[in-house]
Amino acid sequence: MALTGRKVPEHCDVLIIGGGPAGSSAAIQLAQDGFAVVLLERAEFPRNQVGESLIPHFWKFTDALGVSEKIQQQGFITKSGGITVWENKIKQIKFSDFGYTRPGLHVERDVFDALLLQHARDCGAEIFTCIAVRQVDFSDAEYPRVTYLDKRGDAERQTQQLRCRYVIDASGHSTFLANQFKTRQLISAELNFLSLWGYFKNACYIGVDSKSHAPEELSQVKPVTFVLSHEAGWLWHIILRGKTSVGLITHTQRTKGMDRGQRECFFLQTCRSLPYLSRLLEVAEFIPDSLQFRPDYSYFSQNICGANYYCIGDAAAFVDPIFSHGVQNAFYNAATACMAIKQSFKNPQNRLRYSQLCASRMQQFYGFSRALSLGDFGVNGVEIGLVKALMKAMPPLELELMWVASEMTNRSENFRRIACEAGVWEKFQVQAIDKKSLQLASLQL
C-alpha cells in the first residue's frame, strides 16, 4: 500500500525511476554502500507484470544483493529446464546438464518484485510508490531537477521537485528518459511482433518427465517451461502457484484494428486451436480480465547513458522474451550502472568516461541477445564488435546453454555466425553439446 504520511526528500544522491527488478536492485546496491537513494514508482505495489520464467543465471545476482534466502523462503515453483516444440521437433534441456546446481524459477512477478522492493527499503533506500515522475531537467549538469506528481491516497495532487546527483531510469517499457530525449527506436523489421498474455486456472503442465500433470502434482513432478512455435510466431506456457501464464507472440498485423474484446477472442481461439496447448488447457478456465497486450514490443534507445543519467533494463532496450533474459538483463544493467556511479562519486572528473564504459557493457548484452534472437548484425543498435567481445569473455557452459537454446528454436545459424566471427566456434564440440538437448519422439498429454 502507498503510505501518504512520508514526505519525499528534497535532495538525494541518486534518484531511481521505477521499482521493478532493475530499479530495486540498483537501489539495494547503492543503499548498501551508504548512498542516499530515493526510488519513485508510479504504480502501487504489488502489481502484475509479465516475465515469470527465470533461468538459473539470476542466482549470482541475488546472492550479491543478499536477497537469495528471502526468495527461497517465498516458495516459488522450481523448474529443471525447458521443452520446446518448434516446427514439430520436440526437444528438452535440463539445467543440471550445464553445471547448474540451483534451479530456475517460475515466479509471480507481483510477489517477486515486491519482495525485491521491500529488500531495497530494508537496506536503507527510500521507496515511494504511487508517485509518477513527469520530467527530468538536466540544465544543471551537477544537480538534475526531477519533477514528480504525488498520487498517494489523499495527498494533494500537485507537482513537486527534488534534486539529485544522478538519475537512473528503470521505468521499463515506459522508457521515460528515452521518450523525453526522443531517442526510442522501434526495431526495423519486415514483420513486427506483439505479445498477448493472460492467465488460466486449473491448467495442466508439462513435467520434467515430458508428461502432462494436474497442478496438484507439482510437489511430486517438477515442471518445465513449455515453448511452442506456430505459423505466425510462438507462445509460452508457465505454471505458477494457483494459475498458469500463457503468452502469445504473433505478427502485429494479426490484431490490427481489434479492440480489447476482439483481442481476447483472438487470444482464446488461438490457444484452444493449437496442438499441445489445447490439451493442457482442456479443463482450464480463463481468468476474466487477465488479458494484457503489448504492441511492437521490440525497441532500443540511441542514448542510454550520460554523465549524470543511466537507462537500465527495459528502459534501455527490449529484444524478445524467447530466452528469458529480461530479469537477468535488469540485474546485469543495474550492477554495471551502480559500479559506474560509485566510481563517479570517487572521481567526478571521469564520470562521462564511466558512463560510456557502462553503455558499452549494456550494449554488448543487448546486441548479443538481439543477434542471437533475431539475427540482427550491425543494425537496430547492434554493434557486432561489442557482441564478439562479449562472446569471447562468456564462460564455456553459458555459451553451451545459449547454443542449445538457439538450436532448439531454429536460431542456431545466428549463434554459429557470431561464434565464427568471434573466433570461438572452433572450440565447440557440437556433437557432444547437442547430446545435452534431448530430442523426444512425443509428449504424453
C-alpha positions as CSV (number, residue, x, y, z in Angstrom):
1,M,0.0,0.0,0.0
2,A,1.1,3.6,-0.6
3,L,2.0,5.5,2.5
4,T,0.7,9.0,2.4
5,G,2.4,10.3,5.5
6,R,6.0,10.1,4.3
7,K,7.4,13.1,2.6
8,V,9.7,12.7,-0.4
9,P,13.1,14.3,0.3
10,E,14.1,17.4,-1.5
11,H,17.7,16.1,-2.1
12,C,19.4,12.8,-2.7
13,D,22.5,11.3,-4.2
14,V,20.6,9.0,-6.7
15,L,17.0,9.2,-7.9
16,I,15.7,6.0,-9.4
17,I,12.6,5.9,-11.6
18,G,10.8,2.6,-11.4
19,G,10.5,-0.2,-8.8
20,G,10.9,-3.4,-11.0
21,P,14.0,-5.7,-10.7
22,A,16.3,-3.2,-12.4
23,G,15.3,-0.3,-10.1
24,S,15.1,-2.2,-6.9
25,S,18.4,-4.0,-7.4
26,A,20.1,-0.7,-8.2
27,A,18.6,0.8,-5.0
28,I,19.8,-2.1,-3.0
29,Q,23.4,-1.9,-4.2
30,L,23.7,1.9,-3.7
31,A,22.0,1.9,-0.3
32,Q,24.2,-0.9,0.9
33,D,27.2,1.4,0.2
34,G,25.7,4.3,2.1
35,F,24.4,6.5,-0.7
36,A,21.2,8.5,-0.2
37,V,18.8,6.7,-2.6
38,V,15.2,7.7,-3.5
39,L,13.1,5.4,-5.7
40,L,9.8,6.7,-7.2
41,E,7.4,4.2,-8.7
42,R,4.2,5.3,-10.3
43,A,2.2,2.1,-9.6
44,E,1.0,0.8,-6.3
45,F,2.8,-2.4,-5.2
46,P,2.2,-5.3,-5.5
47,R,1.3,-5.0,-9.2
48,N,1.1,-7.6,-12.0
49,Q,4.0,-7.9,-14.5
50,V,5.0,-10.4,-17.2
51,G,8.3,-12.2,-17.3
52,E,7.7,-15.1,-14.9
53,S,10.4,-17.5,-16.1
54,L,13.8,-17.1,-14.5
55,I,16.9,-19.1,-15.7
56,P,19.5,-20.1,-13.1
57,H,21.9,-17.3,-14.0
58,F,19.9,-14.9,-11.8
59,W,21.0,-16.5,-8.5
60,K,24.5,-15.0,-8.8
61,F,22.9,-11.5,-8.8
62,T,20.5,-12.2,-5.9
63,D,23.4,-13.7,-3.9
64,A,25.3,-10.4,-4.4
65,L,22.2,-8.4,-3.4
66,G,21.8,-10.5,-0.2
67,V,18.2,-11.5,-1.1
68,S,18.5,-15.1,-2.2
69,E,17.4,-16.5,1.1
70,K,14.2,-14.4,1.0
71,I,13.5,-15.7,-2.5
72,Q,14.0,-19.3,-1.4
73,Q,11.7,-18.8,1.6
74,Q,8.9,-17.5,-0.6
75,G,8.4,-20.9,-2.1
76,F,8.3,-20.1,-5.8
77,I,7.9,-23.1,-8.2
78,T,11.2,-24.5,-9.2
79,K,11.8,-25.8,-12.7
80,S,14.5,-28.1,-14.0
81,G,14.7,-26.9,-17.6
82,G,12.5,-26.4,-20.7
83,I,10.7,-28.3,-23.5
84,T,10.2,-26.7,-26.9
85,V,8.1,-27.9,-29.8
86,W,9.5,-25.9,-32.7
87,E,8.3,-26.7,-36.2
88,N,7.2,-30.1,-34.9
89,K,10.6,-31.0,-33.4
90,I,10.3,-31.8,-29.7
91,K,13.4,-31.0,-27.6
92,Q,14.2,-30.9,-23.9
93,I,17.1,-29.4,-21.9
94,K,17.9,-29.8,-18.2
95,F,19.9,-27.0,-16.4
96,S,21.8,-29.6,-14.5
97,D,23.5,-30.8,-17.7
98,F,25.1,-27.3,-17.9
99,G,26.6,-27.4,-14.5
100,Y,23.9,-25.5,-12.6
101,T,23.2,-26.8,-9.1
102,R,20.4,-24.4,-8.4
103,P,17.0,-24.4,-10.2
104,G,15.3,-21.9,-12.5
105,L,12.1,-20.5,-11.1
106,H,8.5,-19.7,-12.2
107,V,7.7,-16.6,-10.2
108,E,4.6,-14.4,-9.8
109,R,6.1,-11.1,-10.6
110,D,3.9,-9.1,-8.3
111,V,5.3,-11.1,-5.4
112,F,8.8,-11.3,-6.7
113,D,9.1,-7.6,-7.5
114,A,7.5,-6.6,-4.2
115,L,10.0,-8.8,-2.3
116,L,12.9,-7.1,-4.1
117,L,11.5,-3.6,-3.4
118,Q,11.0,-4.4,0.3
119,H,14.6,-5.6,0.5
120,A,15.7,-2.3,-1.0
121,R,13.7,-0.5,1.7
122,D,15.3,-2.8,4.4
123,C,18.7,-1.8,3.0
124,G,18.1,1.9,3.6
125,A,16.7,3.1,0.2
126,E,13.7,5.5,0.5
127,I,10.9,3.9,-1.6
128,F,7.8,5.7,-2.7
129,T,5.0,4.2,-4.7
130,C,2.1,5.9,-6.5
131,I,4.4,8.8,-7.5
132,A,4.9,9.5,-11.2
133,V,8.0,11.3,-12.5
134,R,6.9,13.9,-15.0
135,Q,10.3,15.4,-16.2
136,V,14.0,15.5,-15.5
137,D,15.7,18.8,-16.1
138,F,19.4,18.4,-16.9
139,S,20.2,22.1,-17.4
140,D,22.2,22.0,-14.2
141,A,24.6,19.2,-15.0
142,E,25.7,18.8,-11.4
143,Y,22.3,18.6,-9.8
144,P,19.5,17.5,-12.2
145,R,16.0,18.6,-11.1
146,V,13.3,15.9,-11.1
147,T,9.6,16.9,-11.3
148,Y,7.1,14.4,-10.0
149,L,3.4,14.1,-9.2
150,D,2.3,12.6,-5.8
151,K,-0.8,10.4,-6.4
152,R,-0.9,8.7,-2.9
153,G,-4.2,8.5,-1.2
154,D,-5.5,11.9,-0.2
155,A,-2.2,13.6,-1.0
156,E,-2.6,17.0,-2.7
157,R,-2.2,16.3,-6.4
158,Q,0.4,18.8,-7.4
159,T,3.8,18.6,-9.0
160,Q,6.8,18.8,-6.7
161,Q,10.6,18.7,-7.3
162,L,13.8,17.2,-5.9
163,R,17.4,17.5,-6.8
164,C,19.9,14.7,-7.1
165,R,23.4,13.9,-8.4
166,Y,22.5,11.0,-10.7
167,V,19.3,9.7,-12.3
168,I,18.7,6.0,-13.0
169,D,15.8,5.3,-15.4
170,A,14.4,1.9,-14.6
171,S,10.9,2.6,-15.9
172,G,10.7,-0.5,-18.0
173,H,8.7,-0.4,-21.2
174,S,7.6,3.2,-20.4
175,T,11.2,4.2,-21.4
176,F,10.9,7.5,-19.6
177,L,14.1,9.2,-20.5
178,A,14.2,7.7,-24.0
179,N,10.8,9.3,-24.6
180,Q,11.9,12.6,-23.1
181,F,15.1,12.6,-25.2
182,K,13.1,11.3,-28.2
183,T,15.7,8.5,-28.8
184,R,13.4,5.5,-28.5
185,Q,13.5,3.5,-31.8
186,L,11.2,0.7,-32.8
187,I,13.0,-2.2,-34.4
188,S,13.1,-2.0,-38.1
189,A,11.8,-5.3,-39.5
190,E,9.6,-6.6,-42.2
191,L,7.3,-8.0,-39.6
192,N,7.0,-6.5,-36.2
193,F,5.6,-8.6,-33.3
194,L,3.3,-8.0,-30.4
195,S,2.6,-10.0,-27.2
196,L,-0.7,-11.0,-25.8
197,W,-0.8,-12.9,-22.4
198,G,-3.4,-14.0,-19.9
199,Y,-3.9,-16.4,-17.1
200,F,-5.8,-19.7,-16.6
201,K,-6.9,-21.6,-13.6
202,N,-6.6,-25.4,-13.4
203,A,-4.4,-25.7,-16.5
204,C,-2.2,-28.9,-16.7
205,Y,1.5,-28.5,-17.1
206,I,4.3,-30.5,-18.7
207,G,6.7,-32.1,-16.3
208,V,10.3,-32.9,-16.5
209,D,9.2,-36.4,-17.4
210,S,7.6,-35.0,-20.6
211,K,4.1,-35.9,-19.4
212,S,1.1,-33.9,-18.7
213,H,0.2,-33.3,-15.0
214,A,-2.5,-31.6,-13.0
215,P,-1.5,-28.7,-10.8
216,E,-1.9,-30.8,-7.7
217,E,1.1,-32.9,-8.8
218,L,3.6,-30.0,-8.6
219,S,5.1,-31.3,-5.4
220,Q,5.8,-34.7,-7.0
221,V,6.9,-33.8,-10.5
222,K,8.8,-30.6,-11.3
223,P,7.6,-28.5,-14.3
224,V,9.4,-27.2,-17.3
225,T,8.8,-24.0,-19.2
226,F,7.0,-25.0,-22.4
227,V,7.5,-23.1,-25.7
228,L,5.6,-23.9,-28.9
229,S,6.0,-22.4,-32.3
230,H,3.1,-21.6,-34.6
231,E,2.7,-20.2,-38.1
232,A,2.8,-16.6,-37.0
233,G,5.2,-16.7,-34.0
234,W,5.5,-18.7,-30.8
235,L,4.0,-19.0,-27.3
236,W,4.9,-19.7,-23.7
237,H,3.2,-21.8,-21.0
238,I,4.4,-21.2,-17.5
239,I,2.7,-22.7,-14.5
240,L,2.6,-20.6,-11.3
241,R,1.0,-21.1,-7.9
242,G,-2.7,-21.1,-8.5
243,K,-2.7,-20.1,-12.1
244,T,-0.8,-20.5,-15.4
245,S,0.6,-17.8,-17.6
246,V,0.1,-18.2,-21.3
247,G,1.7,-15.8,-23.7
248,L,1.2,-15.5,-27.5
249,I,3.8,-13.8,-29.7
250,T,2.4,-13.0,-33.1
251,H,2.7,-10.6,-36.0
252,T,1.4,-7.2,-35.3
253,Q,-0.9,-7.3,-38.3
254,R,-2.8,-10.2,-36.9
255,T,-4.6,-8.0,-34.4
256,K,-4.6,-4.7,-36.2
257,G,-7.8,-2.7,-35.6
258,M,-9.0,-5.0,-32.8
259,D,-10.5,-3.7,-29.6
260,R,-9.9,-5.3,-26.2
261,G,-12.8,-7.7,-26.5
262,Q,-11.8,-8.8,-30.0
263,R,-8.2,-9.4,-28.9
264,E,-9.4,-11.6,-26.1
265,C,-11.5,-13.7,-28.5
266,F,-8.5,-14.0,-30.9
267,F,-6.2,-15.0,-28.0
268,L,-8.6,-17.6,-26.6
269,Q,-9.4,-19.1,-30.0
270,T,-5.7,-19.3,-30.9
271,C,-4.9,-21.0,-27.6
272,R,-7.7,-23.5,-28.0
273,S,-6.7,-24.4,-31.6
274,L,-3.0,-25.0,-31.2
275,P,-1.7,-28.6,-30.7
276,Y,-0.3,-29.5,-27.2
277,L,-1.6,-26.2,-25.7
278,S,-5.2,-27.1,-26.3
279,R,-4.7,-30.3,-24.4
280,L,-3.1,-28.5,-21.5
281,L,-6.0,-26.1,-21.3
282,E,-8.7,-28.7,-21.9
283,V,-10.2,-28.3,-18.4
284,A,-8.7,-24.9,-17.7
285,E,-10.7,-21.7,-17.0
286,F,-9.6,-18.4,-18.3
287,I,-9.4,-15.7,-15.6
288,P,-11.6,-12.9,-16.6
289,D,-10.0,-9.5,-17.5
290,S,-6.5,-11.1,-17.2
291,L,-5.5,-10.5,-20.8
292,Q,-2.7,-7.9,-21.4
293,F,-1.4,-6.5,-24.6
294,R,2.0,-5.0,-25.7
295,P,2.3,-3.9,-29.3
296,D,5.6,-3.6,-31.3
297,Y,7.4,-4.6,-28.1
298,S,11.0,-4.7,-29.6
299,Y,12.9,-1.4,-29.3
300,F,16.1,0.2,-28.3
301,S,17.4,3.7,-27.4
302,Q,20.2,5.5,-29.1
303,N,21.2,7.3,-25.9
304,I,21.2,5.1,-22.8
305,C,23.9,6.7,-20.5
306,G,25.3,10.1,-19.9
307,A,27.4,11.9,-17.3
308,N,24.5,12.1,-14.9
309,Y,22.0,9.5,-16.0
310,Y,21.7,5.8,-16.8
311,C,18.8,3.9,-18.5
312,I,18.8,0.3,-17.4
313,G,16.8,-2.9,-18.0
314,D,13.8,-2.5,-20.3
315,A,14.1,1.3,-20.1
316,A,17.2,1.0,-22.3
317,A,16.1,-1.7,-24.8
318,F,13.9,-4.8,-25.1
319,V,14.6,-7.6,-27.6
320,D,12.4,-10.7,-27.4
321,P,11.3,-12.9,-24.5
322,I,12.3,-16.2,-26.2
323,F,15.4,-16.8,-24.0
324,S,14.0,-15.5,-20.7
325,H,16.8,-12.8,-20.5
326,G,14.6,-10.0,-19.1
327,V,15.2,-10.2,-15.3
328,Q,18.8,-11.3,-15.8
329,N,19.4,-8.3,-18.1
330,A,17.8,-6.0,-15.5
331,F,20.1,-7.3,-12.7
332,Y,23.2,-7.0,-15.0
333,N,22.4,-3.5,-16.1
334,A,21.8,-2.4,-12.6
335,A,25.1,-3.8,-11.4
336,T,27.0,-2.2,-14.2
337,A,25.4,1.2,-13.7
338,C,25.9,1.2,-10.0
339,M,29.6,0.4,-10.5
340,A,29.9,3.4,-12.8
341,I,28.0,5.7,-10.4
342,K,30.1,4.6,-7.4
343,Q,33.3,5.4,-9.4
344,S,31.8,8.7,-10.5
345,F,31.4,9.8,-6.9
346,K,35.0,8.9,-6.2
347,N,36.4,10.5,-9.4
348,P,33.8,13.0,-10.7
349,Q,36.2,14.3,-13.3
350,N,35.9,10.9,-15.1
351,R,32.1,10.4,-14.8
352,L,31.5,10.8,-18.5
353,R,34.0,8.1,-19.3
354,Y,32.5,5.8,-16.7
355,S,29.1,6.3,-18.3
356,Q,30.5,5.5,-21.7
357,L,32.0,2.3,-20.4
358,C,28.7,1.3,-18.8
359,A,26.9,2.0,-22.1
360,S,29.3,-0.3,-24.0
361,R,28.7,-3.1,-21.5
362,M,25.0,-2.8,-21.7
363,Q,25.0,-2.6,-25.5
364,Q,27.1,-5.8,-25.5
365,F,24.4,-7.7,-23.7
366,Y,21.6,-6.1,-25.7
367,G,23.4,-6.8,-29.0
368,F,24.2,-10.4,-28.1
369,S,20.5,-11.0,-27.2
370,R,19.3,-9.3,-30.4
371,A,21.8,-11.0,-32.8
372,L,21.0,-14.4,-31.2
373,S,17.2,-14.0,-31.1
374,L,16.6,-12.3,-34.4
375,G,19.8,-12.5,-36.4
376,D,20.5,-8.7,-36.5
377,F,24.1,-7.8,-37.2
378,G,25.1,-4.2,-37.5
379,V,21.5,-2.9,-37.5
380,N,18.9,-2.0,-34.9
381,G,21.5,-0.8,-32.4
382,V,23.6,-4.0,-32.6
383,E,27.4,-3.3,-32.7
384,I,28.9,-6.5,-33.8
385,G,32.3,-5.7,-32.4
386,L,30.9,-5.5,-28.9
387,V,28.9,-8.7,-29.4
388,K,32.0,-10.6,-30.4
389,A,34.0,-9.3,-27.4
390,L,31.2,-10.5,-25.1
391,M,31.1,-13.9,-26.6
392,K,34.9,-14.3,-26.2
393,A,34.5,-13.5,-22.5
394,M,31.5,-15.7,-21.7
395,P,32.1,-18.9,-19.6
396,P,32.0,-22.0,-21.7
397,L,29.0,-23.5,-20.0
398,E,26.9,-20.4,-20.6
399,L,27.9,-20.5,-24.2
400,E,26.9,-24.1,-24.4
401,L,23.5,-23.3,-23.0
402,M,23.0,-20.5,-25.4
403,W,24.0,-22.8,-28.3
404,V,21.5,-25.4,-27.3
405,A,18.7,-22.9,-26.6
406,S,19.3,-21.3,-30.1
407,E,19.3,-24.8,-31.7
408,M,16.0,-25.7,-30.0
409,T,14.3,-22.6,-31.5
410,N,15.8,-22.7,-35.0
411,R,18.3,-19.9,-34.3
412,S,21.5,-21.9,-34.4
413,E,22.7,-20.2,-37.6
414,N,22.6,-16.9,-35.7
415,F,24.8,-18.4,-32.9
416,R,27.1,-20.0,-35.4
417,R,27.7,-16.7,-37.2
418,I,28.5,-14.8,-34.0
419,A,30.8,-17.6,-32.8
420,C,32.7,-17.8,-36.0
421,E,33.2,-14.1,-36.2
422,A,34.3,-14.1,-32.5
423,G,36.8,-16.9,-33.2
424,V,35.2,-19.3,-30.6
425,W,33.3,-21.7,-32.9
426,E,36.3,-24.0,-33.3
427,K,36.3,-24.6,-29.5
428,F,32.9,-26.1,-29.7
429,Q,32.4,-29.9,-29.7
430,V,29.0,-29.6,-31.3
431,Q,28.1,-33.3,-31.2
432,A,28.9,-33.5,-27.5
433,I,27.0,-30.4,-26.7
434,D,24.0,-31.5,-28.8
435,K,23.6,-34.5,-26.5
436,K,22.5,-32.1,-23.8
437,S,19.5,-31.3,-25.9
438,L,17.3,-34.5,-25.8
439,Q,15.1,-35.0,-28.9
440,L,11.8,-36.5,-27.9
441,A,9.5,-38.6,-30.1
442,S,6.4,-37.3,-28.4
443,L,4.8,-35.7,-25.4
444,Q,2.4,-37.7,-23.3
445,L,-0.5,-35.3,-22.9
